[in-house]
Amino acid sequence: MQITKADWKLFRERVPEWQERYMDKLEKEYIKYLESDEAASTKWWGLREKIHDDYNCPGVRLDLIKRNVDSDLVRLIMWGVITEDDLDGFSDELIDMVKNSVDCLNRSESQIRSMLDEKSK
């Protein structure tokens, strides 16, 4: 899909806002975890692992490449960084493509879970 100049501009403007919002959510989760009653060493190693895992999330780190805008929007939604409401302002073509991709991935995920549930019975 060809990304329009307007979509590319809007994407570059919104990504930092989305990332800041997502990292704020992560920070609150880290604080809650650190305030738990677990041993200090358990919390330290647990937080280290969580930060390491979160580092690879598009809500924390995302290379801004124009040709990847559509797939990056899908990833941002699938990771829970943004919702479909955050797509307001993008072209209808891009929004439709992203929503269709998310729906397809959700159906596939649901089918896989169903198959795994059947196997475990």
CORMO-V696778 format. One record per pair of residues at least 24 apart in sequence whose ideal C-beta (glycine too) atoms are under 6 Angstrom apart, sorted by the first residue. I is the first residue (numbers start at 1). J is the second residue. If there is no record, write none. Layout:
# CORMO-V696778
<<I & J> <I & J>>
This chain:
# CORMO-V696778
<<1 & 70> <1 & 97> <3 & 66> <3 & 69> <4 & 91> <7 & 90> <7 & 91> <7 & 94> <8 & 66> <10 & 89> <11 & 69> <12 & 64> <18 & 81> <18 & 82> <19 & 59> <22 & 59> <22 & 81> <26 & 54> <70 & 97> <73 & 98> <74 & 98> <74 & 101> <74 & 102> <77 & 102>>
